[in-house]
Amino acid sequence: MVKTSISEISYLTSTQLTEVSCVACTINSTKIAAQKATELLLLIPNWQLHNRDNIMLLEREYTFKNYKLAWDFANKISVMAETEGHHPAILLEWGKVTVTWWTHTINGLHQNDFICAAKTDALFSK
Ligand SMILES: C[C@H](O)[C@H](O)[C@H]1CNC2=NC(N)=NC(=O)C2=N1
């Protein structure tokens, strides 16, 4: 069964989070409240929760030995994002990729962002 609601995903482990697909977002989609976001963050402990201009974001930095490895990782994330229909901000630097997930449509965090953060971690371990 494909799980799609946040009440269900809050009981998932981070591995199971990678098995859930993003849902299409509209301006009426449910924003994740700060408290719920803190709980969900336990599933993706390497991510940080930021408030930037009153928009909640998920962010993580990944480090690499050179530019090419960082670039390859950024490409992998882009492919996954296009498959999910949900798109991050990716900052590619020498030996470093900074990934930021939030949902533009609702100017905040949606369950999709937690799903994609977990999927980004999974790509890093591959
Ligand atoms: C029409 C299309 O599905 C939407 O514009 C999607 C595309 N990707 C998206 N990605 C992110 N991060 N937030 C969105 O609100 C969003 N909306």
Backbone and ligand atoms as CSV (ligand in chain L), in Angstrom:
chain,resi,resn,atom,element,x,y,z
A,1,MET,N,N,0.848,-1.202,0.000
A,1,MET,CA,C,0.000,0.000,0.000
A,1,MET,C,C,0.882,1.250,0.000
A,2,VAL,N,N,0.555,2.203,-0.829
A,2,VAL,CA,C,1.332,3.441,-0.863
A,2,VAL,C,C,0.802,4.381,0.211
A,3,LYS,N,N,1.686,4.766,1.103
A,3,LYS,CA,C,1.269,5.661,2.181
A,3,LYS,C,C,1.418,7.106,1.714
A,4,THR,N,N,0.421,7.912,1.944
A,4,THR,CA,C,0.487,9.288,1.439
A,4,THR,C,C,0.187,10.351,2.485
A,5,SER,N,N,-0.346,9.958,3.646
A,5,SER,CA,C,-0.693,11.027,4.583
A,5,SER,C,C,0.362,11.169,5.666
A,6,ILE,N,N,0.504,12.410,6.153
A,6,ILE,CA,C,1.551,12.703,7.125
A,6,ILE,C,C,1.322,11.940,8.422
A,7,SER,N,N,0.067,11.661,8.785
A,7,SER,CA,C,-0.183,10.918,10.016
A,7,SER,C,C,0.422,9.529,9.882
A,8,GLU,N,N,0.440,9.021,8.670
A,8,GLU,CA,C,1.059,7.711,8.462
A,8,GLU,C,C,2.578,7.835,8.395
A,9,ILE,N,N,3.088,8.842,7.681
A,9,ILE,CA,C,4.548,8.864,7.516
A,9,ILE,C,C,5.272,9.152,8.831
A,10,SER,N,N,4.613,9.786,9.787
A,10,SER,CA,C,5.285,10.067,11.057
A,10,SER,C,C,5.601,8.782,11.825
A,11,TYR,N,N,4.986,7.667,11.442
A,11,TYR,CA,C,5.280,6.402,12.104
A,11,TYR,C,C,6.298,5.569,11.333
A,12,LEU,N,N,6.758,6.102,10.214
A,12,LEU,CA,C,7.700,5.352,9.393
A,12,LEU,C,C,9.122,5.545,9.878
A,13,THR,N,N,9.996,4.614,9.499
A,13,THR,CA,C,11.417,4.791,9.722
A,13,THR,C,C,11.957,5.547,8.516
A,14,SER,N,N,13.216,6.007,8.589
A,14,SER,CA,C,13.777,6.760,7.475
A,14,SER,C,C,13.869,5.906,6.213
A,15,THR,N,N,14.126,4.591,6.387
A,15,THR,CA,C,14.189,3.705,5.223
A,15,THR,C,C,12.824,3.624,4.558
A,16,GLN,N,N,11.790,3.487,5.376
A,16,GLN,CA,C,10.441,3.410,4.806
A,16,GLN,C,C,10.039,4.721,4.145
A,17,LEU,N,N,10.575,5.828,4.660
A,17,LEU,CA,C,10.286,7.147,4.080
A,17,LEU,C,C,10.728,7.196,2.613
A,18,THR,N,N,11.783,6.466,2.301
A,18,THR,CA,C,12.279,6.441,0.919
A,18,THR,C,C,11.384,5.602,0.005
A,19,GLU,N,N,10.472,4.854,0.603
A,19,GLU,CA,C,9.580,4.016,-0.213
A,19,GLU,C,C,8.258,4.702,-0.537
A,20,VAL,N,N,8.103,5.916,-0.017
A,20,VAL,CA,C,6.879,6.684,-0.251
A,20,VAL,C,C,7.157,7.658,-1.403
A,21,SER,N,N,6.156,7.865,-2.260
A,21,SER,CA,C,6.337,8.824,-3.358
A,21,SER,C,C,5.711,10.160,-3.014
A,22,CYS,N,N,6.215,11.206,-3.647
A,22,CYS,CA,C,5.644,12.538,-3.453
A,22,CYS,C,C,4.251,12.592,-4.070
A,23,VAL,N,N,3.419,13.433,-3.481
A,23,VAL,CA,C,2.089,13.666,-4.043
A,23,VAL,C,C,2.092,15.048,-4.696
A,24,ALA,N,N,1.176,15.283,-5.622
A,24,ALA,CA,C,1.092,16.597,-6.261
A,24,ALA,C,C,0.638,17.629,-5.229
A,25,CYS,N,N,1.302,18.779,-5.230
A,25,CYS,CA,C,0.988,19.843,-4.264
A,25,CYS,C,C,0.148,20.939,-4.897
A,26,THR,N,N,-0.765,21.484,-4.113
A,26,THR,CA,C,-1.512,22.674,-4.552
A,26,THR,C,C,-1.401,23.713,-3.439
A,27,ILE,N,N,-1.923,24.899,-3.664
A,27,ILE,CA,C,-1.856,25.922,-2.607
A,27,ILE,C,C,-2.673,25.502,-1.384
A,28,ASN,N,N,-3.541,24.509,-1.547
A,28,ASN,CA,C,-4.342,24.023,-0.411
A,28,ASN,C,C,-3.696,22.841,0.315
A,29,SER,N,N,-2.514,22.446,-0.118
A,29,SER,CA,C,-1.847,21.313,0.538
A,29,SER,C,C,-1.475,21.670,1.973
A,30,THR,N,N,-1.420,20.636,2.803
A,30,THR,CA,C,-1.158,20.845,4.234
A,30,THR,C,C,0.302,21.163,4.507
A,31,LYS,N,N,0.510,22.304,5.177
A,31,LYS,CA,C,1.848,22.679,5.611
A,31,LYS,C,C,2.149,21.917,6.905
A,32,ILE,N,N,3.389,21.503,7.069
A,32,ILE,CA,C,3.777,20.806,8.296
A,32,ILE,C,C,4.078,21.844,9.370
A,33,ALA,N,N,3.418,21.731,10.501
A,33,ALA,CA,C,3.642,22.670,11.602
A,33,ALA,C,C,5.032,22.439,12.203
A,34,ALA,N,N,5.578,23.479,12.830
A,34,ALA,CA,C,6.941,23.424,13.374
A,34,ALA,C,C,7.140,22.227,14.304
A,35,GLN,N,N,6.174,21.961,15.169
A,35,GLN,CA,C,6.313,20.845,16.113
A,35,GLN,C,C,6.388,19.494,15.389
A,36,LYS,N,N,5.512,19.331,14.408
A,36,LYS,CA,C,5.487,18.095,13.612
A,36,LYS,C,C,6.808,17.952,12.842
A,37,ALA,N,N,7.315,19.077,12.347
A,37,ALA,CA,C,8.574,19.071,11.601
A,37,ALA,C,C,9.708,18.565,12.496
A,38,THR,N,N,9.717,18.997,13.745
A,38,THR,CA,C,10.750,18.561,14.694
A,38,THR,C,C,10.668,17.051,14.911
A,39,GLU,N,N,9.451,16.535,14.993
A,39,GLU,CA,C,9.269,15.082,15.158
A,39,GLU,C,C,9.759,14.329,13.918
A,40,LEU,N,N,9.370,14.841,12.761
A,40,LEU,CA,C,9.754,14.161,11.513
A,40,LEU,C,C,11.256,14.216,11.270
A,41,LEU,N,N,11.885,15.243,11.813
A,41,LEU,CA,C,13.331,15.415,11.654
A,41,LEU,C,C,14.104,14.254,12.286
A,42,LEU,N,N,13.480,13.589,13.255
A,42,LEU,CA,C,14.117,12.431,13.892
A,42,LEU,C,C,14.354,11.317,12.876
A,43,LEU,N,N,13.552,11.306,11.822
A,43,LEU,CA,C,13.705,10.288,10.773
A,43,LEU,C,C,14.882,10.603,9.847
A,44,ILE,N,N,15.253,11.885,9.781
A,44,ILE,CA,C,16.349,12.319,8.895
A,44,ILE,C,C,17.293,13.221,9.711
A,45,PRO,N,N,17.991,12.614,10.692
A,45,PRO,CA,C,18.741,13.385,11.691
A,45,PRO,C,C,19.891,14.236,11.154
A,46,ASN,N,N,20.341,13.979,9.931
A,46,ASN,CA,C,21.445,14.790,9.396
A,46,ASN,C,C,20.970,16.099,8.762
A,47,TRP,N,N,19.679,16.299,8.742
A,47,TRP,CA,C,19.113,17.513,8.144
A,47,TRP,C,C,18.840,18.546,9.215
A,48,GLN,N,N,18.923,19.814,8.783
A,48,GLN,CA,C,18.623,20.913,9.699
A,48,GLN,C,C,17.370,21.631,9.243
A,49,LEU,N,N,16.639,22.072,10.238
A,49,LEU,CA,C,15.427,22.834,9.980
A,49,LEU,C,C,15.791,24.314,10.052
A,50,HIS,N,N,15.482,25.078,9.027
A,50,HIS,CA,C,15.777,26.520,9.032
A,50,HIS,C,C,14.516,27.312,8.778
A,51,ASN,N,N,14.506,28.508,9.343
A,51,ASN,CA,C,13.445,29.453,9.041
A,51,ASN,C,C,14.116,30.603,8.298
A,52,ARG,N,N,13.837,30.709,6.991
A,52,ARG,CA,C,14.456,31.754,6.175
A,52,ARG,C,C,13.332,32.632,5.633
A,53,ASP,N,N,13.322,33.886,6.040
A,53,ASP,CA,C,12.252,34.813,5.628
A,53,ASP,C,C,10.873,34.218,5.904
A,54,ASN,N,N,10.757,33.591,7.080
A,54,ASN,CA,C,9.470,33.013,7.503
A,54,ASN,C,C,9.039,31.794,6.699
A,55,ILE,N,N,9.968,31.208,5.973
A,55,ILE,CA,C,9.683,29.967,5.253
A,55,ILE,C,C,10.524,28.865,5.883
A,56,MET,N,N,9.881,27.783,6.318
A,56,MET,CA,C,10.606,26.660,6.902
A,56,MET,C,C,11.231,25.822,5.791
A,57,LEU,N,N,12.493,25.453,5.997
A,57,LEU,CA,C,13.255,24.702,4.996
A,57,LEU,C,C,13.981,23.541,5.651
A,58,LEU,N,N,14.290,22.536,4.853
A,58,LEU,CA,C,15.176,21.450,5.287
A,58,LEU,C,C,16.476,21.609,4.524
A,59,GLU,N,N,17.602,21.543,5.222
A,59,GLU,CA,C,18.883,21.726,4.534
A,59,GLU,C,C,19.943,20.756,5.045
A,60,ARG,N,N,20.758,20.284,4.116
A,60,ARG,CA,C,21.895,19.425,4.492
A,60,ARG,C,C,23.064,19.665,3.532
A,61,GLU,N,N,24.270,19.643,4.093
A,61,GLU,CA,C,25.504,19.743,3.295
A,61,GLU,C,C,26.124,18.358,3.184
A,62,TYR,N,N,26.567,18.018,1.998
A,62,TYR,CA,C,27.283,16.756,1.760
A,62,TYR,C,C,28.670,17.121,1.261
A,63,THR,N,N,29.698,16.445,1.762
A,63,THR,CA,C,31.048,16.749,1.305
A,63,THR,C,C,31.638,15.597,0.481
A,64,PHE,N,N,32.510,15.972,-0.443
A,64,PHE,CA,C,33.112,15.029,-1.400
A,64,PHE,C,C,34.592,15.347,-1.557
A,65,LYS,N,N,35.317,14.389,-2.183
A,65,LYS,CA,C,36.769,14.563,-2.337
A,65,LYS,C,C,37.140,15.525,-3.454
A,66,ASN,N,N,36.216,15.780,-4.367
A,66,ASN,CA,C,36.531,16.662,-5.495
A,66,ASN,C,C,35.240,17.222,-6.110
A,67,TYR,N,N,35.404,17.997,-7.157
A,67,TYR,CA,C,34.256,18.642,-7.802
A,67,TYR,C,C,33.388,17.629,-8.544
A,68,LYS,N,N,34.050,16.688,-9.239
A,68,LYS,CA,C,33.325,15.729,-10.072
A,68,LYS,C,C,32.361,14.867,-9.247
A,69,LEU,N,N,32.816,14.407,-8.075
A,69,LEU,CA,C,31.949,13.585,-7.223
A,69,LEU,C,C,30.750,14.386,-6.721
A,70,ALA,N,N,31.006,15.649,-6.401
A,70,ALA,CA,C,29.916,16.527,-5.952
A,70,ALA,C,C,28.923,16.768,-7.094
A,71,TRP,N,N,29.460,17.003,-8.254
A,71,TRP,CA,C,28.660,17.237,-9.464
A,71,TRP,C,C,27.792,16.003,-9.785
A,72,ASP,N,N,28.405,14.801,-9.731
A,72,ASP,CA,C,27.661,13.549,-9.976
A,72,ASP,C,C,26.486,13.407,-9.004
A,73,PHE,N,N,26.755,13.742,-7.746
A,73,PHE,CA,C,25.702,13.646,-6.730
A,73,PHE,C,C,24.568,14.640,-7.035
A,74,ALA,N,N,24.944,15.856,-7.415
A,74,ALA,CA,C,23.937,16.873,-7.761
A,74,ALA,C,C,23.076,16.386,-8.930
A,75,ASN,N,N,23.703,15.712,-9.883
A,75,ASN,CA,C,22.960,15.153,-11.023
A,75,ASN,C,C,21.984,14.070,-10.576
A,76,LYS,N,N,22.450,13.193,-9.683
A,76,LYS,CA,C,21.580,12.117,-9.186
A,76,LYS,C,C,20.351,12.703,-8.485
A,77,ILE,N,N,20.581,13.751,-7.709
A,77,ILE,CA,C,19.466,14.392,-6.997
A,77,ILE,C,C,18.476,14.976,-8.019
A,78,SER,N,N,19.016,15.584,-9.068
A,78,SER,CA,C,18.155,16.195,-10.092
A,78,SER,C,C,17.269,15.172,-10.774
A,79,VAL,N,N,17.816,14.003,-11.050
A,79,VAL,CA,C,17.051,12.930,-11.694
A,79,VAL,C,C,15.924,12.473,-10.749
A,80,MET,N,N,16.273,12.260,-9.484
A,80,MET,CA,C,15.270,11.829,-8.495
A,80,MET,C,C,14.176,12.895,-8.370
A,81,ALA,N,N,14.573,14.168,-8.320
A,81,ALA,CA,C,13.607,15.271,-8.163
A,81,ALA,C,C,12.624,15.314,-9.326
A,82,GLU,N,N,13.144,15.127,-10.518
A,82,GLU,CA,C,12.277,15.162,-11.703
A,82,GLU,C,C,11.322,13.970,-11.702
A,83,THR,N,N,11.788,12.823,-11.227
A,83,THR,CA,C,10.926,11.642,-11.106
A,83,THR,C,C,9.814,11.891,-10.094
A,84,GLU,N,N,10.170,12.536,-8.985
A,84,GLU,CA,C,9.192,12.789,-7.914
A,84,GLU,C,C,8.275,13.969,-8.240
A,85,GLY,N,N,8.699,14.828,-9.191
A,85,GLY,CA,C,7.920,16.041,-9.470
A,85,GLY,C,C,8.053,17.069,-8.358
A,86,HIS,N,N,9.147,16.958,-7.591
A,86,HIS,CA,C,9.394,17.883,-6.477
A,86,HIS,C,C,10.867,18.285,-6.583
A,87,HIS,N,N,11.156,19.577,-6.473
A,87,HIS,CA,C,12.473,20.065,-6.882
A,87,HIS,C,C,13.166,20.893,-5.800
A,88,PRO,N,N,14.414,20.578,-5.523
A,88,PRO,CA,C,15.152,21.282,-4.466
A,88,PRO,C,C,15.971,22.447,-5.013
A,89,ALA,N,N,16.547,23.212,-4.103
A,89,ALA,CA,C,17.634,24.118,-4.467
A,89,ALA,C,C,18.902,23.318,-4.216
A,90,ILE,N,N,19.805,23.322,-5.196
A,90,ILE,CA,C,21.065,22.585,-5.063
A,90,ILE,C,C,22.207,23.563,-5.303
A,91,LEU,N,N,23.072,23.693,-4.303
A,91,LEU,CA,C,24.261,24.537,-4.466
A,91,LEU,C,C,25.456,23.610,-4.637
A,92,LEU,N,N,26.044,23.653,-5.834
A,92,LEU,CA,C,27.202,22.809,-6.152
A,92,LEU,C,C,28.478,23.625,-6.030
A,93,GLU,N,N,29.391,23.139,-5.178
A,93,GLU,CA,C,30.689,23.800,-4.994
A,93,GLU,C,C,31.775,22.727,-5.082
A,94,TRP,N,N,33.025,23.122,-5.067
A,94,TRP,CA,C,34.109,22.140,-5.063
A,94,TRP,C,C,33.980,21.305,-3.782
A,95,GLY,N,N,33.793,19.996,-3.958
A,95,GLY,CA,C,33.742,19.089,-2.804
A,95,GLY,C,C,32.534,19.253,-1.897
A,96,LYS,N,N,31.529,19.969,-2.368
A,96,LYS,CA,C,30.379,20.195,-1.468
A,96,LYS,C,C,29.087,20.412,-2.244
A,97,VAL,N,N,28.033,19.779,-1.769
A,97,VAL,CA,C,26.693,20.004,-2.324
A,97,VAL,C,C,25.769,20.361,-1.155
A,98,THR,N,N,25.129,21.503,-1.259
A,98,THR,CA,C,24.153,21.901,-0.237
A,98,THR,C,C,22.762,21.760,-0.845
A,99,VAL,N,N,21.941,20.964,-0.188
A,99,VAL,CA,C,20.598,20.681,-0.718
A,99,VAL,C,C,19.556,21.297,0.208
A,100,THR,N,N,18.618,22.014,-0.381
A,100,THR,CA,C,17.540,22.634,0.393
A,100,THR,C,C,16.199,22.207,-0.183
A,101,TRP,N,N,15.379,21.662,0.690
A,101,TRP,CA,C,14.031,21.233,0.291
A,101,TRP,C,C,12.985,22.081,0.989
A,102,TRP,N,N,12.061,22.601,0.236
A,102,TRP,CA,C,10.842,23.204,0.779
A,102,TRP,C,C,9.832,23.197,-0.349
A,103,THR,N,N,8.601,23.558,-0.053
A,103,THR,CA,C,7.555,23.501,-1.064
A,103,THR,C,C,7.118,24.907,-1.438
A,104,HIS,N,N,7.453,25.303,-2.642
A,104,HIS,CA,C,7.200,26.679,-3.106
A,104,HIS,C,C,5.718,27.009,-3.068
A,105,THR,N,N,4.918,26.018,-3.487
A,105,THR,CA,C,3.467,26.219,-3.595
A,105,THR,C,C,2.840,26.681,-2.283
A,106,ILE,N,N,3.375,26.191,-1.153
A,106,ILE,CA,C,2.787,26.559,0.140
A,106,ILE,C,C,3.761,27.389,0.985
A,107,ASN,N,N,4.891,27.774,0.386
A,107,ASN,CA,C,5.893,28.560,1.124
A,107,ASN,C,C,6.245,27.934,2.465
A,108,GLY,N,N,6.453,26.644,2.445
A,108,GLY,CA,C,6.791,25.973,3.697
A,108,GLY,C,C,7.070,24.507,3.459
A,109,LEU,N,N,7.000,23.736,4.527
A,109,LEU,CA,C,7.320,22.317,4.436
A,109,LEU,C,C,6.075,21.468,4.248
A,110,HIS,N,N,6.228,20.481,3.399
A,110,HIS,CA,C,5.164,19.519,3.094
A,110,HIS,C,C,5.781,18.147,3.312
A,111,GLN,N,N,4.959,17.118,3.435
A,111,GLN,CA,C,5.506,15.774,3.611
A,111,GLN,C,C,6.471,15.407,2.481
A,112,ASN,N,N,6.231,15.948,1.278
A,112,ASN,CA,C,7.124,15.692,0.136
A,112,ASN,C,C,8.577,16.038,0.458
A,113,ASP,N,N,8.778,17.103,1.235
A,113,ASP,CA,C,10.146,17.545,1.530
A,113,ASP,C,C,10.883,16.526,2.395
A,114,PHE,N,N,10.166,15.899,3.315
A,114,PHE,CA,C,10.778,14.881,4.178
A,114,PHE,C,C,11.071,13.613,3.375
A,115,ILE,N,N,10.150,13.285,2.488
A,115,ILE,CA,C,10.344,12.119,1.615
A,115,ILE,C,C,11.588,12.345,0.749
A,116,CYS,N,N,11.686,13.525,0.149
A,116,CYS,CA,C,12.816,13.814,-0.748
A,116,CYS,C,C,14.139,13.944,0.011
A,117,ALA,N,N,14.090,14.443,1.222
A,117,ALA,CA,C,15.320,14.531,2.025
A,117,ALA,C,C,15.827,13.109,2.303
A,118,ALA,N,N,14.929,12.198,2.654
A,118,ALA,CA,C,15.317,10.807,2.916
A,118,ALA,C,C,15.857,10.162,1.638
A,119,LYS,N,N,15.227,10.478,0.509
A,119,LYS,CA,C,15.691,9.915,-0.770
A,119,LYS,C,C,17.055,10.493,-1.161
A,120,THR,N,N,17.310,11.739,-0.799
A,120,THR,CA,C,18.618,12.355,-1.070
A,120,THR,C,C,19.698,11.634,-0.259
A,121,ASP,N,N,19.397,11.352,1.008
A,121,ASP,CA,C,20.336,10.597,1.856
A,121,ASP,C,C,20.622,9.225,1.251
A,122,ALA,N,N,19.572,8.576,0.748
A,122,ALA,CA,C,19.731,7.228,0.167
A,122,ALA,C,C,20.655,7.284,-1.052
A,123,LEU,N,N,20.561,8.347,-1.844
A,123,LEU,CA,C,21.436,8.482,-3.025
A,123,LEU,C,C,22.885,8.674,-2.617
A,124,PHE,N,N,23.089,9.335,-1.483
A,124,PHE,CA,C,24.444,9.587,-0.969
A,124,PHE,C,C,25.103,8.288,-0.526
A,125,SER,N,N,24.305,7.392,0.036
A,125,SER,CA,C,24.889,6.121,0.516
A,125,SER,C,C,25.126,5.124,-0.607
A,126,LYS,N,N,24.645,5.432,-1.814
A,126,LYS,CA,C,24.790,4.481,-2.923
A,126,LYS,C,C,26.181,4.511,-3.530
L,1,LIG,C1,C,3.297,22.023,-11.428
L,1,LIG,C2,C,4.345,21.391,-10.601
L,1,LIG,O1,O,3.971,20.119,-10.160
L,1,LIG,C3,C,4.650,22.252,-9.383
L,1,LIG,O2,O,5.064,23.519,-9.772
L,1,LIG,C4,C,5.666,21.606,-8.452
L,1,LIG,C5,C,6.990,21.336,-9.113
L,1,LIG,N1,N,8.030,21.123,-8.133
L,1,LIG,C6,C,7.974,21.676,-6.924
L,1,LIG,N2,N,9.001,21.588,-6.119
L,1,LIG,C7,C,8.979,22.159,-4.921
L,1,LIG,N3,N,10.034,22.040,-4.135
L,1,LIG,N4,N,7.911,22.836,-4.491
L,1,LIG,C8,C,6.814,22.969,-5.239
L,1,LIG,O3,O,5.842,23.600,-4.806
L,1,LIG,C9,C,6.814,22.367,-6.514
L,1,LIG,N5,N,5.775,22.410,-7.299
